[in-house]
Amino acid sequence: MAERQGRRKAARKELSGLAARMRVEEAGPDVSKAATSFASLIETAPAALRRALADLLASCPAAATVLANVAAHSPFLSELIRRDPARLLRLLTTDPEDSLVHARSAMAEAVGAAADEAVAMAALRQLRAETALTVALADIGGVFDLDAITAALTATADAAISAAVDHLLREAVEAGKLRKFTRGASGYVVLAMGKHGARELNYSSDVDLIVLYDPARAPLGEEVEAASFFVRLTRQLVRLIQERTADGYVARVDLRLRPDPASTQAALSVDSALDYYEREGATWERAAYIKARPIAGDLALGQSFLKQMAPFVWRRSLDYAAVADVHAMKQEIHAFRGHDAVAVEGHNVKLGRGGIREIEFFAQTQQLIAGGRDARLRTPRTLEALERLAEDGWIGKVARDELTEAYLYLRRVEHRLQMVADEQTHTLPDEPQALSDFTAFMGYASPETFAAELTRRLTRVQRHYSRLFEDAPPRAAVEGRLEFPAEADDRETLATLHRLGYQQPQQASATIRGWLSGEARALRNTVARERLAVIVPPLLDALARGGEPDLALIAADRFFRQLTSGLRLLSALSRHPDLVRLLATILSTAPRLGEILARRPVLFDALLDPAFFGALPDEAALEARLRSQLAEASDEEDLLDRARRFRQEQHVLMGVRVLSGTLPAAQAGDAFARLADVVIRVLGEAVMARFREAHGVLAGGEVAVLAMGKLGGREMTAGSDLDLIVLYDFDDEAPESDGPRPLHGTQYYARLTQRLVSALTTPTNAGRLYEVDLRLRPSGRAGPIATRLPAFEVYQAEEAWTWEHMALTRARVVLATPAFRERVEQTIAGVLCRRRDPERLAADILDMRMAIAEEKGDGQAWDLKYSQGGLVDLEFLAQYLVLAYGGSYPEIMQTSTVRVLASAGRAGVIEAADAQLLTRACSLLHDLTQVLRLAVTGGFDPAQASPALRQLLARAGTMPDFATLDAHLRETQQEVRALFLRLLSGVPSKRRS
């Protein structure tokens, strides 16, 4: 006892460090359980070290709570502790600011002395690990505020990149590529952009860089060509910073903010960059340069470049064209009616409604407009910009205070999300248990409390954001006359149409005059035409903004001529300008949706309901709604019609949500699958009830409908078929069913399956419900339409090919009794968990992938499914992981591709960094696929796509423009393909060996 008291007394003498400064205002986890988890992190440490930590934490209970929270909720931080417990003790007993300064200095010294690249890379990564752990503990423990957190993260990124550049320049001198090493006159500079440039880096942020060079300043060796040398140097820099090694990585590098990234090299000359911005720099690029800052290499060159860029970024007078452009940027980011509804589950706290991006946009857009006249507004830091905008009267003090408080809170949520697994994520979990765990990590007692606190901030941000430029003239305010007399074209109107971008103004004028004269059935009502006349100018302007106004107007003409009734819709459009823009977006990008809306204009009523823009109806609500509608059916034909109208209505509403930005494409796959599940279950039960009336029941009879493919993986799009398998069983003693028209067992279920498929596929007056594909059943087209469960078990055990087991990884039971569901799920689990030779399995999958490539091709980047590094690669890799390791790691036994990959990373089946790359790629490809399936039929050719569709795709991919998205897509696909081949190449992994 005396010895322990002595150690605690000694520990108290060291209470000037990080542990002593911690305070925990948050409610921690159950420490009695979590503390055991923390103890397991240091169980291999020397006994003396464990005792020292125990004594320190006994003296600092807040630090004990913080570490318990970390152990319970952050696999990433837990691994850093487990890897080096001595580092943890050192960090807890020293001042965090001093510790980080020392760590950066030690890194710079080590890299400067490194003769070997591996040594330099290790030093860079050690700094990053130390920063990650120090900042996380200081953040969770309340020692660092947001300024200190972002400053520390930024300082580490600056120091690492600067040291890496110096290391490469010294190597170039040794290789004779440069005559001398002079940091300040190398002719090569790295600019930090975005949060990095503003010294606002988040916890697991990418670093956005632009790399420039000036051949005239560079001390190049003889016969060294500047462009190729500096491009190669930049690629080496990216590798030094980004490559994953046993020590981890420093940061993921993003070079896509450079001019025209799809066609320019990784580094470009100062003259080329200035020429680009002078010729075609966009408003978003002006905004990006608010935060630009030189951080490595020739800093004087960087400052000179930014000085030359100042006239591009900062206009001397208030530019009302720029105001309109900024106003349109705001509208493009999803400023449709109903913007005030937020669902917490799956919400993106950066890009979602009420998120960080809206606060940044709120500040940056006003800086662009007023910063030319007021140099005080040119700060790169968001909160400082809000403060100065309020001081100078550009925004109110309430807006400043509420946006500032929300920004601080949302950044805290963002950082805590990223601490979980060191992932560059901003999205809250959408599964209840995962959200509950994150809520506890945030320090809340319940998800409901967290949801209320978060929603309050998001709603405030939305309110201020929605008022931004509300008094600005709408972009649809067309300069020039737009009049359409019945008897002839108006010459001034033709000139106005031409200025708007219509290449055939006479044809456009004739189209509008036809509308206003009542040629279309829905426009014969006088009041309807009066309402139409009100919306014609904003509609023409909105259609022109899509980039191909003549084609968009043809789609609009088809819409109005197919419209069944017009007065209610046109009245709504005349009252809601946002709805006019939404209609133009639909007609410009997804004319198929426009045709459906024309046939059912009543759907527009739903778009005016604020609830439409909130959370999607859950499965129970959808099911209740469909059952209610089917209950009113007068006969079987009416039943099928009602089911089709219900599905069609929901599909259109979900499609419009995706196009308007109110439903993230990432959530659309699950929404389409949830709808299909409900339709199959409710309609299936109705079909079975009617079937039993005619044929009775079989003793012990059971049936299950399995969802496969995209439906099984909850990755459906608007155009997906239903891949199904029907399984059944019955008592062998049952000779036949007991109804008026009895059937034998096999015949009974074959007929029932035919009825179900017919109910799902037969066209009626209301259209078709779904296409159904049964080819994944045993023996494919040659096999029976439904399969008895014992026969299915035998087939899977003895006859099924590897590809059939791969398909089974996505199987989900969507219709069955609870008891039979359990039997089927046990059968599937038994097949998937069977022991397999991973190398042989990988070889089979590679063979199949190459065969598909020969048949379908794999060289087109925008063939998102079949391209190298596309969805097939990701799906095959996920299926491989389930089949190879599902028996040992049941947590990866999921049907969703992205969830399998994420779970495999958390379980350690694949490296966490690989899992992060794959899940991000999977999300990107799914997001883009959702938009393309709504917008185009067949393949997508970027060269033929309308500007409106290209802009929509850029938004779905969270990129500022299509060129940046195209570069990002190709880079991502290359990374996925390289990883796909590495993981399946037959080289034993740590799990295979």
Secondary structure, DSSP 8 states (H G I E B T S, - for coil): -HHHHHHHHHHHHTTTSHHHH----S----HHHHHHHHHHHTTTS-HHHHHHHHHHHHH-HHHHHHHHHHHHH-HHHHHHHHH-HHHHHHHHTS-HHHHHHHHHHHHHHHHHH-SSHHHHHHHHHHHHHHHHHHHHHHHHTTSS-HHHHHHHHHHHHHHHHHHHHHHHHHHHHHTTSBS---GGGSSEEEEE-HHHHTT---TT--EEEEEEE-TTTS-B-TT--HHHHHHHHHHHHHHHHH--BTTB-S--EE-TTSSSTTTS-SEEEHHHHHHHHHHH--HHHHHHGGG-EEEEE-HHHHHHHHHHHHHHHS-SS--HHHHHHHHHHHHHTT--TTTT----TT-BTTTSTTSHHHHHHHHHHHHHHHTTT-GGG--S-HHHHHHHHHHTTSS-HHHHHHHHHHHHHHHHHHHHHHHHHT----B---SHHHHHHHHHHHT-S-HHHHHHHHHHHHHHHHHHHHHTTTTS--TT--SS-----SSS--HHHHHHHHHHT-S-HHHHHHHHHHHHTT-SGGG-SHHHHHHHHHHHHHHHHHHHHTS-HHHHHHHHHHHHHH-S--HHHHHHHHH-HHHHHHHHHHHHH-HHHHHHHHH-TTHHHHHTSGGGGSS---HHHHHHHHHHHHHT-SSHHHHHHHHHHHHHHHHHHHHHHHHHTSS-HHHHHHHHHHHHHHHHHHHHHHHHHHHHHHH---TT-EEEEEEEHHHHTT---TT--EEEEEEEE--TT--S--SSS---HHHHHHHHHHHHHHHHH--BTTB----EE-TTSTTGGGS-SSEEHHHHHHHHHHT--HHHHHHHTT-EEEE--HHHHHHHHHHHHHHHTS---HHHHHHHHHHHHHHHHHHH----TT-TTTSTTSHHHHHHHHHHHHHHHTTT-GGG--SSHHHHHHHHHHHTSS-HHHHHHHHHHHHHHHHHHHHHHHH-SS---GGGS-HHHHHHHHHHTT-SSHHHHHHHHHHHHHHHHHHHHHHHSS---TTT-
